[in-house]
Amino acid sequence: MHVATVCAAARRRLRALAALLTAALLIAVCAGLACGPAGASSTLQPSASAAPLTAHFGTTADADDLNPFLGWSGTSYEVFHLNYDFLVGYGTDLSPRPELATSWEVTPDGKTWTFHLRRGVLWQDGEPFTADDVAFTFNYIIDNDLTAFAGYTHDIERAVVVDTSTVELRCARPKANMLRLWVPILPEHIWSSVPGGRAGTDYVVKPPIIGTGPFQTVEAEKGRYIKLVKNPRYWVSGRPYIDELVLEIYQNADTMAQDLRTGVLDYAQGIPAAQLQALDAVPGLTANAADLRYFDDIAINCYDSPHSQGHPALRDPAFRRALAWAVDKQRIVALSYGGYALPGKSLITPGVPGYFWTPSSEQEIGFDLAEAARRLDEAGYPLVGGARLDKEGEPITLRLWARSDDAPSQTTAKLVAGWLTSLGLRIDLQTLDPGAISDALYSYRDGEYAPDYDLYTWGWGEYVDPDFILNVFTSAQIGGWNDGCWSNAEYDRLYRQQARTIDPADRKPLVDRMAQIFYEEVPLIVTDYEQQLEAYNIARWEGWTQAPQRTGPVAFVNDNIDTYVNLRPRPAPKPQEGEGVGTGVYVGVAVAVLAAAVVTVLLMRRSRGRALEE
């Protein structure tokens, strides 16, 4: 064939190809106009054929156990409330809010509470939820003395079914915290086959976990992730919006922060203090230093028993009080938390409405190493040859443990070790896995409870009502929640009294006195009230809900799960009225056409060369 003929044919083919390319680009742009911002849905529920809508939340704190009677970590409790419902939940203002119960009333004597339940609720396996499940849950805890929730069920004698949607909780005496019970309601058809003795000891709960909550836990891999999926039977119509929630477990907080920055994560909790402001400056992200009902502490083995494996000096309140004078809380706030905390004082935190207690200036234990040394001398623990001696004349060595999963815990422990060493105490500082610390706390020898630790850094989260944290340190909770293994008869008596005092004005002085006893006896040293450092993507998502409003976290708050239920993709902005499709679209069309033209020219030039070579 003649070269000119070849070139002409090639040009015709390329013009046709360019025309097709241009048409394809225009079709793509027009398709974008048809289904773009103007047609965006506000509900954003994915279609059956669409990929699951997944949110990824990061944390450095793993769930320790998925059995609600054994788990104690904040992440475990987050999963519990996502998977199970309560009778009465918590509003964003922390007021009681209907959950499985829609309404309730109490008899004039304050002893019988009647709860009216939602109708038509289904368990995640399709079985109907009824009053039998509520009665079973409470009676199961009571009958088996399951310590994880026994602090909430005290004074409830029996849960009684009235009809399929009504249950009574009958109490021995008035119960002040009845509308603040953090008790997940369990399915009787599953848990009735679990022996009560195993529920709180060694029973393993494996996904999928059956509840009535907005999400179902379907996968969990220790140290890596926990996957939850939307409950299509959830009683709040149309919620959640997301199909999957993945809690990503990180070993390194810096890596987690970087993954949030790059979009791998949508939310991260436990952001290093040094990175919080930088993340807040990233377009599309916002950071939050949230107030918590939480305190960090140095737990002290106070167990007054021959079975205790802690140092005997720690059983002496005078010794413990001297140690408290050697802890600089302001420095812990500055160095361990980068200033994102307040110095700690009371076990009742500022976030517990109406019940915060703080010592007077005369009562307050400050930081004074000279005063700490003087008190040790006075209590019979002399400094001889640079070593602090116990009452047997032996040098005192104390084990001090930090948690491997928590950098502030490690910084605090190092600081405390330095201060105590300056008093002549020998400190064996170690960083341990949280599970190892827990094993030491719940150690047994020859069938006897024998806690095997001296000091460790940890913390406690509180609830809206002070009853929970007050109950933690009662004598009845030794071997359970009471990680100081501390006992005080007056404290126990006052606990029982405040628990049945309904009027807050009458209850407050009782709670105050308990907080004062605790402060003076020092079963643990409250070091600080830390803030939760979190950051999240506001460019992609909306529905982030703080609890409490304006000051609290948006997630990992345990009592309120509104963010997870409300979270949804942020719709693309709609064009303003009268603007038509918008300048940006026309620019896109022009760019597409220009691109097609450029491709045509390039291809023609390229073919011309090839043809001539032929």
DOMITOR-562874 format. One record per residue (C-alpha): y, z, x; residue in three letters. Coordinates in steps of 0.25 Angstrom, whole numbers, padded with zeros to 4 digits, always signed. Layout:
residues N
YZXALA ...
END
This chain:
residues 614
+0000+0000+0000MET +0014-0003+0005HIS +0022+0009+0010VAL +0033+0007+0000ALA +0023+0007-0011THR +0017+0020-0006VAL +0031+0026-0005CYS +0035+0022-0019ALA +0022+0028-0024ALA +0023+0041-0017ALA +0037+0042-0022ARG +0033+0040-0036ARG +0022+0051-0035ARG +0031+0061-0028LEU +0042+0058-0039ARG +0032+0061-0049ALA +0027+0074-0042LEU +0042+0079-0040ALA +0044+0076-0055ALA +0032+0084-0059LEU +0036+0095-0049LEU +0050+0096-0055THR +0044+0096-0069ALA +0035+0107-0066ALA +0046+0115-0060LEU +0054+0113-0072LEU +0043+0117-0081ILE +0041+0130-0073ALA +0056+0133-0074VAL +0056+0130-0089CYS +0043+0139-0091ALA +0051+0150-0084GLY +0062+0148-0094LEU +0053+0149-0106ALA +0046+0162-0101CYS +0056+0168-0092GLY +0066+0179-0095PRO +0070+0174-0109ALA +0056+0176-0114GLY +0052+0188-0106ALA +0045+0199-0115SER +0050+0213-0115SER +0036+0219-0117THR +0030+0212-0105LEU +0015+0215-0109GLN +0006+0206-0101PRO -0002+0195-0108SER -0017+0196-0108ALA -0018+0185-0098SER -0007+0190-0089ALA -0009+0198-0076ALA -0009+0213-0079PRO +0005+0219-0078LEU +0003+0230-0067THR +0012+0240-0061ALA +0009+0246-0047HIS +0014+0261-0045PHE +0013+0267-0031GLY +0011+0281-0026THR +0006+0289-0014THR -0001+0299-0023ALA -0015+0295-0028ASP -0022+0301-0040ALA -0032+0312-0035ASP -0041+0311-0047ASP -0042+0303-0060LEU -0048+0315-0068ASN -0037+0322-0075PRO -0043+0336-0073PHE -0044+0334-0058LEU -0032+0325-0054GLY -0019+0332-0049TRP -0011+0321-0042SER +0002+0316-0048GLY -0005+0302-0048THR -0017+0307-0055SER -0008+0313-0066TYR +0000+0300-0067GLU -0013+0293-0070VAL -0018+0304-0080PHE -0006+0302-0089HIS -0006+0287-0088LEU -0021+0287-0092ASN -0021+0299-0102TYR -0010+0303-0113ASP -0006+0318-0116PHE -0004+0324-0129LEU +0011+0325-0126VAL +0018+0317-0116GLY +0031+0318-0109TYR +0044+0310-0112GLY +0053+0305-0101THR +0062+0317-0104ASP +0050+0326-0102LEU +0049+0330-0117SER +0036+0330-0124PRO +0032+0316-0129ARG +0020+0312-0138PRO +0009+0306-0131GLU -0005+0307-0138LEU +0001+0317-0147ALA +0012+0312-0156THR +0017+0325-0162SER +0014+0340-0161TRP +0017+0353-0167GLU +0014+0368-0164VAL +0012+0380-0173THR +0023+0391-0174PRO +0014+0400-0165ASP +0014+0389-0154GLY -0001+0390-0153LYS -0006+0377-0160THR -0001+0363-0156TRP -0005+0351-0165THR -0004+0337-0159PHE -0004+0325-0167HIS -0010+0313-0159LEU -0008+0298-0159ARG -0017+0290-0168ARG -0024+0278-0163GLY -0024+0281-0148VAL -0036+0276-0140LEU -0042+0280-0127TRP -0042+0269-0117GLN -0056+0266-0120ASP -0053+0264-0134GLY -0058+0277-0140GLU -0049+0284-0150PRO -0040+0295-0146PHE -0041+0307-0155THR -0037+0322-0156ALA -0051+0325-0150ASP -0047+0320-0137ASP -0035+0329-0136VAL -0043+0341-0140ALA -0054+0337-0131PHE -0044+0336-0119THR -0038+0350-0121PHE -0051+0357-0124ASN -0058+0350-0112TYR -0047+0356-0103ILE -0047+0370-0109ILE -0062+0371-0110ASP -0064+0367-0096ASN -0052+0373-0090ASP -0048+0361-0083LEU -0037+0366-0074THR -0029+0352-0073ALA -0024+0354-0087PHE -0028+0368-0090ALA -0013+0372-0087GLY -0009+0364-0099TYR -0020+0369-0109THR -0018+0384-0106HIS -0017+0391-0120ASP -0023+0380-0128ILE -0035+0386-0134GLU -0041+0373-0141ARG -0037+0359-0144ALA -0042+0356-0159VAL -0043+0343-0166VAL -0036+0343-0180VAL -0039+0328-0183ASP -0040+0315-0175THR -0025+0315-0172SER -0022+0330-0171THR -0025+0341-0161VAL -0021+0355-0160GLU -0020+0363-0147LEU -0022+0378-0151ARG -0016+0387-0141CYS -0018+0402-0138ALA -0003+0404-0137ARG +0009+0396-0137PRO +0009+0385-0127LYS +0023+0381-0120ALA +0018+0368-0114ASN +0010+0362-0125MET +0019+0349-0125LEU +0018+0347-0110ARG +0003+0347-0108LEU +0000+0337-0097TRP -0015+0335-0102VAL -0021+0321-0103PRO -0029+0319-0115ILE -0043+0314-0112LEU -0053+0306-0120PRO -0064+0315-0126GLU -0074+0304-0126HIS -0073+0303-0111ILE -0070+0317-0106TRP -0080+0325-0115SER -0091+0320-0107SER -0085+0326-0094VAL -0089+0340-0092PRO -0077+0349-0091GLY -0082+0356-0078GLY -0081+0342-0071ARG -0068+0337-0077ALA -0060+0346-0068GLY -0069+0346-0056THR -0076+0333-0052ASP -0076+0323-0064TYR -0072+0309-0059VAL -0063+0301-0069VAL -0065+0286-0065LYS -0056+0274-0071PRO -0055+0269-0081PRO -0049+0282-0087ILE -0048+0283-0102ILE -0035+0289-0108GLY -0025+0285-0119THR -0013+0283-0109GLY -0006+0271-0106PRO -0014+0267-0094PHE -0029+0268-0090GLN -0033+0271-0076THR -0044+0260-0073VAL -0045+0260-0057GLU -0042+0270-0046ALA -0044+0269-0031GLU -0041+0282-0023LYS -0029+0280-0014GLY -0026+0266-0019ARG -0023+0264-0034TYR -0025+0268-0048ILE -0025+0257-0058LYS -0021+0259-0073LEU -0021+0249-0084VAL -0013+0249-0097LYS -0020+0256-0109ASN -0019+0245-0120PRO -0022+0256-0130ARG -0011+0265-0126TYR -0004+0271-0138TRP +0010+0267-0134VAL +0011+0253-0140SER +0013+0242-0129GLY +0013+0251-0117ARG +0011+0251-0106PRO +0017+0238-0102TYR +0010+0237-0089ILE -0005+0233-0088ASP -0009+0240-0076GLU -0003+0252-0067LEU -0008+0253-0053VAL -0005+0266-0046LEU -0005+0262-0031GLU -0009+0273-0021ILE -0002+0273-0008TYR -0005+0280+0005GLN +0009+0277+0011ASN +0022+0279+0003ALA +0030+0269+0012ASP +0019+0258+0009THR +0021+0261-0006MET +0036+0260-0005ALA +0035+0247+0001GLN +0025+0241-0009ASP +0035+0245-0020LEU +0046+0238-0012ARG +0038+0225-0011THR +0033+0226-0026GLY +0019+0230-0024VAL +0022+0242-0032LEU +0031+0244-0044ASP +0032+0259-0042TYR +0030+0269-0031ALA +0030+0284-0031GLN +0031+0293-0018GLY +0041+0284-0011ILE +0045+0289+0002PRO +0059+0296+0002ALA +0064+0287+0013ALA +0061+0274+0005GLN +0066+0278-0009LEU +0081+0273-0008GLN +0076+0260-0001ALA +0067+0257-0012LEU +0078+0260-0022ASP +0086+0249-0015ALA +0075+0239-0017VAL +0079+0229-0028PRO +0070+0231-0040GLY +0066+0245-0036LEU +0071+0258-0040THR +0068+0272-0034ALA +0068+0286-0040ASN +0068+0300-0034ALA +0063+0306-0047ALA +0063+0321-0050ASP +0049+0327-0052LEU +0043+0340-0058ARG +0036+0341-0045TYR +0037+0351-0033PHE +0031+0350-0019ASP +0025+0362-0013ASP +0017+0369-0002ILE +0005+0375-0009ALA +0000+0388-0003ILE -0014+0394-0004ASN -0011+0407-0011CYS -0025+0409-0016TYR -0028+0424-0016ASP -0043+0424-0014SER -0053+0426-0003PRO -0058+0412-0006HIS -0045+0405-0002SER -0045+0397+0011GLN -0030+0398+0012GLY -0023+0407+0022HIS -0022+0421+0017PRO -0007+0423+0020ALA -0004+0412+0010LEU -0009+0422-0001ARG +0003+0431+0002ASP +0016+0428-0006PRO +0024+0433+0005ALA +0018+0424+0015PHE +0020+0412+0006ARG +0034+0416+0003ARG +0037+0416+0018ALA +0032+0402+0019LEU +0041+0397+0008ALA +0053+0402+0016TRP +0048+0392+0027ALA +0049+0380+0019VAL +0062+0372+0019ASP +0062+0364+0006LYS +0075+0357+0009GLN +0069+0351+0021ARG +0056+0347+0014ILE +0065+0340+0003VAL +0073+0333+0014ALA +0061+0329+0024LEU +0049+0328+0014SER +0056+0321+0003TYR +0068+0314+0009GLY +0077+0323-0001GLY +0070+0318-0013TYR +0066+0332-0018ALA +0072+0346-0021LEU +0068+0359-0014PRO +0057+0366-0022GLY +0058+0380-0027LYS +0050+0382-0040SER +0037+0377-0046LEU +0045+0374-0058ILE +0053+0361-0054THR +0066+0356-0059PRO +0060+0345-0067GLY +0053+0355-0077VAL +0063+0356-0088PRO +0068+0370-0091GLY +0059+0377-0082TYR +0064+0375-0067PHE +0065+0388-0059TRP +0072+0390-0046THR +0073+0403-0038PRO +0086+0410-0037SER +0093+0411-0023SER +0087+0425-0021GLU +0073+0420-0025GLN +0073+0407-0017GLU +0065+0405-0005ILE +0073+0397+0006GLY +0069+0391+0019PHE +0071+0401+0030ASP +0060+0402+0041LEU +0066+0415+0046ALA +0064+0421+0032GLU +0050+0415+0032ALA +0046+0421+0045ALA +0052+0435+0041ARG +0044+0435+0028ARG +0031+0432+0035LEU +0034+0443+0044ASP +0037+0452+0033GLU +0024+0448+0025ALA +0016+0452+0037GLY +0014+0438+0044TYR +0020+0441+0058PRO +0024+0430+0068LEU +0016+0434+0081VAL +0017+0425+0094GLY +0022+0414+0086GLY +0011+0414+0075ALA +0012+0420+0061ARG +0001+0430+0058LEU -0006+0433+0045ASP -0009+0447+0041LYS -0022+0447+0049GLU -0014+0444+0062GLY -0019+0429+0063GLU -0010+0417+0064PRO -0008+0410+0051ILE -0012+0396+0050THR -0009+0388+0037LEU -0014+0374+0033ARG -0003+0366+0028LEU -0007+0352+0021TRP +0001+0340+0017ALA -0003+0329+0008ARG -0007+0316+0015SER -0002+0308+0003ASP +0012+0314+0003ASP +0022+0312+0014ALA +0032+0323+0009PRO +0020+0333+0009SER +0018+0330+0024GLN +0032+0331+0028THR +0033+0344+0020THR +0021+0350+0026ALA +0026+0347+0040LYS +0039+0354+0037LEU +0032+0366+0032VAL +0022+0367+0043ALA +0034+0367+0053GLY +0041+0378+0046TRP +0029+0387+0044LEU +0025+0385+0059THR +0039+0390+0063SER +0035+0403+0056LEU +0022+0404+0065GLY +0012+0399+0055LEU +0002+0390+0060ARG +0002+0377+0051ILE -0010+0367+0050ASP -0003+0355+0044LEU -0012+0344+0039GLN -0010+0332+0030THR -0021+0331+0020LEU -0026+0322+0008ASP -0022+0328-0005PRO -0036+0328-0009GLY -0040+0337+0003ALA -0029+0347-0001ILE -0034+0347-0015SER -0048+0350-0010ASP -0043+0362-0002ALA -0035+0367-0014LEU -0048+0366-0023TYR -0058+0371-0012SER -0069+0380-0016TYR -0079+0389-0008ARG -0092+0394-0013ASP -0087+0391-0027GLY -0074+0399-0025GLU -0060+0392-0025TYR -0055+0392-0011ALA -0043+0384-0009PRO -0042+0380+0006ASP -0028+0377+0010TYR -0015+0384+0014ASP -0003+0376+0012LEU -0001+0361+0007TYR +0010+0353+0002THR +0009+0347-0012TRP +0017+0348-0025GLY +0016+0350-0040TRP +0021+0341-0052GLY +0026+0348-0064GLU +0027+0345-0079TYR +0038+0346-0089VAL +0033+0360-0093ASP +0032+0371-0082PRO +0018+0376-0087ASP +0010+0367-0079PHE +0016+0371-0065ILE +0016+0385-0069LEU +0001+0385-0073ASN -0002+0378-0060VAL +0000+0391-0052PHE -0007+0401-0062THR -0019+0408-0057SER -0028+0401-0066ALA -0025+0388-0059GLN -0030+0393-0045ILE -0041+0383-0042GLY -0034+0373-0051GLY -0019+0368-0050TRP -0014+0381-0043ASN -0014+0375-0029ASP -0007+0388-0023GLY -0019+0396-0029CYS -0009+0406-0032TRP -0010+0418-0042SER +0001+0427-0048ASN -0002+0435-0061ALA +0013+0436-0066GLU +0014+0421-0064TYR +0001+0419-0072ASP +0006+0428-0083ARG +0019+0421-0084LEU +0012+0408-0085TYR +0005+0412-0097ARG +0017+0417-0104GLN +0026+0405-0101GLN +0015+0396-0106ALA +0016+0401-0120ARG +0031+0403-0121THR +0036+0391-0129ILE +0051+0394-0128ASP +0056+0388-0115PRO +0067+0399-0115ALA +0057+0410-0115ASP +0047+0402-0106ARG +0057+0399-0094LYS +0058+0413-0089PRO +0043+0414-0088LEU +0042+0401-0080VAL +0054+0405-0071ASP +0047+0418-0067ARG +0034+0410-0064MET +0042+0401-0055ALA +0048+0413-0048GLN +0034+0420-0046ILE +0029+0407-0040PHE +0041+0405-0031TYR +0040+0419-0026GLU +0025+0419-0023GLU +0025+0405-0017VAL +0011+0399-0020PRO +0017+0386-0015LEU +0031+0382-0010ILE +0038+0372-0018VAL +0045+0364-0008THR +0052+0353-0016ASP +0054+0346-0029TYR +0052+0331-0024GLU +0056+0319-0031GLN +0047+0307-0034GLN +0051+0295-0026LEU +0048+0283-0034GLU +0052+0268-0034ALA +0049+0257-0044TYR +0052+0243-0047ASN +0062+0241-0058ILE +0064+0226-0056ALA +0050+0223-0061ARG +0047+0235-0070TRP +0055+0242-0081GLU +0051+0255-0089GLY +0052+0265-0078TRP +0053+0278-0085THR +0058+0291-0078GLN +0052+0304-0083ALA +0061+0312-0084PRO +0072+0302-0087GLN +0081+0299-0075ARG +0075+0309-0065THR +0060+0308-0066GLY +0050+0298-0060PRO +0046+0285-0067VAL +0031+0287-0063ALA +0021+0297-0058PHE +0027+0308-0066VAL +0014+0311-0074ASN +0020+0316-0087ASP +0027+0304-0090ASN +0021+0290-0089ILE +0032+0282-0096ASP +0035+0272-0085THR +0020+0267-0085TYR +0021+0265-0100VAL +0035+0258-0100ASN +0034+0250-0087LEU +0035+0235-0089ARG +0040+0223-0081PRO +0055+0221-0082ARG +0058+0209-0090PRO +0066+0197-0083ALA +0080+0197-0087PRO +0083+0188-0099LYS +0095+0178-0099PRO +0108+0182-0105GLN +0111+0177-0119GLU +0118+0164-0118GLY +0113+0161-0104GLU +0101+0152-0107GLY +0091+0152-0097VAL +0100+0156-0086GLY +0106+0151-0073THR +0094+0155-0065GLY +0085+0146-0073VAL +0093+0134-0071TYR +0094+0137-0056VAL +0079+0138-0056GLY +0077+0124-0063VAL +0087+0118-0054ALA +0079+0124-0042VAL +0066+0119-0047ALA +0072+0105-0049VAL +0078+0104-0036LEU +0065+0109-0030ALA +0057+0098-0036ALA +0067+0088-0031ALA +0066+0093-0017VAL +0051+0092-0018VAL +0052+0078-0023THR +0061+0074-0011VAL +0053+0080-0001LEU +0040+0074-0006LEU +0046+0060-0007MET +0051+0062+0008ARG +0038+0067+0012ARG +0030+0055+0005SER +0040+0045+0011ARG +0036+0049+0025GLY +0021+0048+0022ARG +0022+0035+0015ALA +0030+0029+0027LEU +0020+0034+0036GLU +0009+0026+0028GLU 
END
